[in-house]
Amino acid sequence: MAHLFDARGIYGGAGMKPVLDTIEFFHAMRSQMRFGEFSRLPIEVHRFMIEGGAAECDWFMRRPDPWDAQLPPRLQQEHRTQQALHDALKIRELIFRGFSQVERASLRMYRVAEGIEPELMLVGEVERETAGLGRVASLVMRARLYGFRFSLTSGVLERMTSTDSTHSFDAA
């Protein structure tokens, strides 16, 4: 798609490049994250912003997969936790791959439940440069080493408390 436009732009500066990068990011997100490893349901981005060398992205945790309904509740929650951590790492990867000027990102994942305000489940203050993390086998440890903060109880993701984070949901 980028070859159709002059990336230098008509007006001098960056021109269409930021727009094209953003389109490509959402295309990659839609195609690569359409289905998760533990859920066939799509991911939903609530807010996305790039300003200078920083990015911000808020998204909603995937809802439980209907096919998991027959599984024990504990296994359903474990699948949802693993999917959420996979999604956080993938969003981080897509941001840094898609936006060369971005050096750090603030990432937040919320859980949506019927009739209540979205609950903060995960926060990431992540940076582009991280050395030697590709070989960490544990998904939980890899997410923590990349800069994600979250609360786990017996392997299940829990809502962050006010002492875990100062972020609140912005419905705008």
C-alpha distance (Angstrom), angle and dihedral (degrees) to the residues before:
residue distance angle dihedral
M1 . . .
A2 3.80 . .
H3 3.79 91.5 .
L4 3.82 90.4 67.1
F5 3.81 92.6 65.7
D6 3.78 134.7 51.8
A7 3.82 99.8 -113.0
R8 3.82 90.5 -156.5
G9 3.78 88.7 66.1
I10 3.76 134.0 -140.8
Y11 3.81 95.4 -91.0
G12 3.78 100.3 52.3
G13 3.86 108.0 -107.9
A14 3.76 125.9 74.2
G15 3.80 93.2 -40.2
M16 3.77 114.0 178.2
K17 3.81 97.1 -9.8
P18 3.84 96.2 95.0
V19 3.79 90.4 47.6
L20 3.80 92.6 47.5
D21 3.83 91.7 46.2
T22 3.81 89.8 52.1
I23 3.80 92.9 48.2
E24 3.79 90.0 49.1
F25 3.83 91.5 48.3
F26 3.81 92.5 53.9
H27 3.80 91.3 43.5
A28 3.82 90.1 52.3
M29 3.78 90.5 46.1
R30 3.80 92.3 50.0
S31 3.80 94.5 45.8
Q32 3.82 99.9 38.2
M33 3.81 97.8 36.2
R34 3.79 100.3 34.5
F35 3.77 89.4 108.8
G36 3.76 124.2 24.2
E37 3.77 128.9 -144.0
F38 3.80 91.0 -107.1
S39 3.79 101.6 23.2
R40 3.79 135.5 46.6
L41 3.79 91.0 -158.1
P42 3.82 120.0 103.4
I43 3.76 126.6 -109.9
E44 3.81 117.0 -116.4
V45 3.81 121.7 -146.2
H46 3.80 113.6 -149.6
R47 3.81 100.6 -176.8
F48 3.79 135.9 3.7
M49 3.79 128.3 179.3
I50 3.80 137.6 167.8
E51 3.78 119.2 -165.1
G52 3.77 119.4 169.1
G53 3.79 109.2 -51.7
A54 3.79 95.0 -15.3
A55 3.79 134.7 82.6
E56 3.79 131.8 -165.8
C57 3.78 124.6 -162.2
D58 3.79 130.0 174.7
W59 3.79 120.5 -175.7
F60 3.76 140.6 168.0
M61 3.77 121.4 -109.4
R62 3.79 111.9 -111.3
R63 3.77 113.5 -96.5
P64 3.81 117.4 -114.8
D65 3.78 113.4 -77.1
P66 3.84 111.1 -107.9
W67 3.82 89.3 -134.7
D68 3.81 88.8 62.6
A69 3.82 91.2 61.4
Q70 3.81 91.2 96.9
L71 3.80 93.3 51.8
P72 3.81 122.2 93.2
P73 3.84 110.4 -87.0
R74 3.80 91.8 -114.8
L75 3.82 92.3 56.2
Q76 3.82 90.2 47.0
Q77 3.81 89.6 54.8
E78 3.81 92.3 46.9
H79 3.82 90.7 51.8
R80 3.80 90.5 49.6
T81 3.81 91.1 49.3
Q82 3.80 93.2 50.1
Q83 3.80 90.6 47.4
A84 3.81 91.6 50.0
L85 3.81 92.4 52.2
H86 3.82 91.7 46.4
D87 3.81 89.1 50.6
A88 3.82 93.4 49.8
L89 3.80 92.2 51.5
K90 3.81 92.0 45.8
I91 3.82 93.6 49.8
R92 3.81 89.2 50.5
E93 3.81 90.0 50.7
L94 3.83 93.8 48.1
I95 3.80 92.9 49.4
F96 3.80 94.5 51.7
R97 3.80 93.2 41.6
G98 3.81 93.3 47.8
F99 3.80 101.4 42.1
S100 3.80 113.5 46.5
Q101 3.82 92.5 -175.3
V102 3.82 93.6 57.3
E103 3.81 113.3 97.8
R104 3.82 99.3 166.0
A105 3.79 137.2 23.0
S106 3.79 137.3 -164.2
L107 3.79 108.7 -145.3
R108 3.80 127.6 -175.3
M109 3.78 131.0 -178.8
Y110 3.79 122.6 -162.4
R111 3.79 130.9 -166.4
V112 3.78 116.1 -136.4
A113 3.78 119.8 -149.8
E114 3.78 127.2 176.7
G115 3.79 113.5 -88.1
I116 3.81 99.2 1.7
E117 3.79 134.9 89.3
P118 3.83 114.1 -94.7
E119 3.81 112.6 -86.9
L120 3.80 122.6 -135.1
M121 3.80 108.3 -118.7
L122 3.81 105.1 165.3
V123 3.80 138.1 15.5
G124 3.77 126.4 -168.8
E125 3.78 128.4 -170.3
V126 3.78 94.6 -176.7
E127 3.78 134.7 174.2
R128 3.78 132.6 -152.5
E129 3.80 95.1 -125.1
T130 3.78 114.0 69.3
A131 3.78 119.7 147.8
G132 3.78 127.8 -143.2
L133 3.81 100.8 -7.1
G134 3.79 98.1 123.3
R135 3.78 92.7 85.4
V136 3.81 97.8 52.8
A137 3.81 104.0 115.4
S138 3.79 98.4 -164.4
L139 3.81 112.2 85.8
V140 3.81 91.1 -155.0
M141 3.81 93.4 50.0
R142 3.82 92.2 45.6
A143 3.82 90.8 52.5
R144 3.82 91.5 49.1
L145 3.80 93.0 47.4
Y146 3.81 90.5 51.6
G147 3.82 88.8 56.8
F148 3.80 105.1 -94.7
R149 3.79 119.2 142.2
F150 3.79 121.4 -157.8
S151 3.77 141.7 139.5
L152 3.80 122.7 -111.6
T153 3.77 126.6 -172.4
S154 3.80 112.9 -169.5
G155 3.80 90.5 -24.6
V156 3.80 96.3 -47.7
L157 3.80 123.6 114.3
E158 3.81 113.0 -116.7
R159 3.79 132.3 -165.6
M160 3.78 112.6 -87.0
T161 3.78 115.0 -112.6
S162 3.79 124.0 -133.1
T163 3.81 88.8 -100.4
D164 3.83 90.2 56.0
S165 3.81 93.5 56.5
T166 3.78 144.0 -2.9
H167 3.83 93.7 -143.9
S168 3.78 120.7 115.1
F169 3.77 130.2 -172.8
D170 3.80 115.9 -88.5
A171 3.80 109.2 -154.0
A172 3.81 92.7 -167.2
